[in-house]
């Protein structure tokens, strides 16, 4: 599934995110996202031992990583309208970063 992009008359900002500090939660999450993984909180907690995925994604975005949030229905009996967030890094950005497009 690809997300449509809005057309603009302005040139796109250059893709030049900073890499997170090694061995941090941001570094671990970025490695999972670069591998094409779709992350949710329980999966991140299982892989990294932290439930703070939203904070980690916030920090990665501050470093310039264009991580998508995908709202996903996850109803329960008490909250039938509940949604949870899934996070992904579009493959074109992972490829650019691996090709040297990130600082």
C-alpha positions as CSV (number, residue, x, y, z in Angstrom):
1,X,0.0,0.0,0.0
2,X,1.5,3.3,-0.9
3,X,0.5,6.7,0.5
4,X,-0.3,9.3,-2.1
5,X,1.8,12.4,-2.0
6,X,0.5,16.0,-2.3
7,X,1.6,17.9,-5.4
8,X,3.5,21.1,-4.7
9,X,5.0,23.9,-6.8
10,X,7.9,24.1,-4.4
11,X,10.9,21.8,-4.7
12,X,10.9,19.0,-2.1
13,X,13.2,19.5,0.9
14,X,16.4,17.5,0.6
15,X,16.4,14.2,2.4
16,X,19.3,14.5,4.8
17,X,18.3,13.1,8.2
18,X,20.8,12.6,11.0
19,X,21.6,9.1,12.2
20,X,20.6,8.5,15.8
21,X,23.3,7.7,18.4
22,X,24.3,4.1,18.3
23,X,22.8,1.6,20.8
24,X,19.9,3.9,21.7
25,X,16.2,3.0,21.3
26,X,16.1,5.4,18.3
27,X,18.9,3.4,16.7
28,X,17.2,0.1,17.3
29,X,13.8,1.3,16.0
30,X,15.4,2.8,12.9
31,X,17.2,-0.5,12.2
32,X,13.8,-2.3,12.4
33,X,12.1,0.4,10.2
34,X,15.0,0.3,7.6
35,X,14.5,-3.5,7.4
36,X,11.0,-2.8,6.2
37,X,9.3,-3.7,9.4
38,X,5.9,-2.2,10.4
39,X,6.2,-1.4,14.1
40,X,3.5,-1.3,16.8
41,X,4.0,-0.8,20.5
42,X,3.8,-4.5,21.6
43,X,6.2,-5.6,18.9
44,X,8.7,-2.8,19.8
45,X,8.5,-3.7,23.4
46,X,9.2,-7.4,22.6
47,X,12.2,-6.4,20.4
48,X,13.6,-3.6,22.4
49,X,12.2,-3.9,25.9
50,X,10.6,-0.4,25.8
51,X,7.0,0.6,25.4
52,X,7.9,4.2,24.4
53,X,7.7,3.7,20.7
54,X,5.7,7.0,20.0
55,X,8.5,9.0,21.8
56,X,11.2,7.2,19.9
57,X,9.4,7.9,16.6
58,X,9.0,11.6,17.7
59,X,12.8,11.8,18.2
60,X,13.5,10.1,14.9
61,X,11.2,12.6,13.1
62,X,13.1,15.4,14.8
63,X,16.3,14.0,13.3
64,X,14.7,14.2,9.8
65,X,13.4,10.7,9.3
66,X,10.0,10.8,7.5
67,X,8.2,8.0,9.4
68,X,4.6,7.4,8.5
69,X,1.9,6.8,11.1
70,X,-0.8,4.4,10.0
71,X,-3.9,4.5,12.2
72,X,-5.3,1.0,12.5
73,X,-8.6,-0.1,13.9
74,X,-8.1,-2.2,17.1
75,X,-11.6,-2.3,18.7
76,X,-12.2,-3.8,22.1
77,X,-15.5,-4.6,23.9
78,X,-15.2,-1.4,26.0
79,X,-13.8,0.8,23.2
80,X,-15.3,-0.3,19.8
81,X,-13.8,2.8,18.0
82,X,-10.3,2.3,19.3
83,X,-7.4,2.7,16.9
84,X,-3.7,2.1,17.4
85,X,-0.7,3.5,15.5
86,X,1.6,1.5,13.2
87,X,4.8,3.1,12.1
88,X,6.8,2.6,8.9
89,X,9.6,4.2,7.0
90,X,8.7,4.4,3.3
91,X,11.1,2.1,1.3
92,X,12.3,5.0,-0.9
93,X,13.8,6.7,2.1
94,X,15.4,3.6,3.4
95,X,17.0,3.0,0.0
96,X,18.2,6.7,-0.1
97,X,19.7,6.4,3.4
98,X,21.5,3.2,2.5
99,X,22.8,4.8,-0.7
100,X,24.4,7.6,1.4
101,X,21.5,10.2,1.5
102,X,21.6,10.5,5.3
103,X,24.2,12.3,7.3
